[in-house]
């Protein structure tokens, strides 16, 4: 079972990788890069839907990945413990 901290790190690390092509596409106006950027963003959204869940009850955690989620609001388990 992957810890919430590890899931957060994966999602927060991949966010800049997701946003960089969007910024570059906006600055350069390269049309094919816009399409690639949207695909990468869609993949990141799917990753969030898969990974941003409680490892105990498997229900969605609130909001976007952040470091301030300490307890699952569904099952009440402590999410700061390393598994």
N, C-alpha and C positions, 0 to 999 in steps of 0.2 A: 504494500500500500504506500503510495507516494504522499509525503507530508504536504501540508498546505504551504509551508515555507518554500519547498522545492517547486510546487506548482506556481506560486507567486513569482519566484525567480525566473522560471521559464517564460511566463507571460510578460513580465516586465522587461526582460531582456529582448524578447522578440518584438515588442512594441516599437522601439526606434527603427528596427529593421523593416518593419511594416510601413512606418511613416516616411522614411527616407525616400523611397521611390515616388511617393505621392508629392512630396515637396519638389523633387527634381523634375517630375513631369509638369508640375505647375509653373516652374521657373523657365523650363526650356520649351514647353509647348509641343513636345514630341508625342504624337497621338498614340503610337503603339505602347509607349511607356504608361500612358493613362490606363490602358487595358490591363497591362501587367500589374500596375498598382492596385487596381480594383480586385484582381484575382488574389493578390497577396493579402489585401485587407479582408477579403471573404474568408481566406484560410485562417487568418488570425481570429476572426469572429467565431469560427467553428472551434478553434482551439480553446477559446474562452468558454464556450458552451460545454465543451468536454471536460476541461481541467478545473474550472472555477466552481468546484463542488466540494461539499463536506466529504472527507474520506471515510467517515463513519456511517452517515445515513444516505449519502450520495445525492442530497438535495442541493439545489443551486444556492451559492453564497450570494449575499446582497451586493449589488453594484458591480463595478469593475474591479479587477484585481488590485488590492491595496494592502498595505502593511498594517492596517488598523483593525483587521478582523481577528478577534481572539477567541470568540466563542460562537459555535453554530447556533443560529436563532431557532433552528428546527429541533435539534436533539440535545442542545445544551452542552455538548462535549467541548473540552478545551482544545483549541486548534493550534496552540503555541507549542505543544509537546512534539518532540521528534519521535517519529515512528521507527 
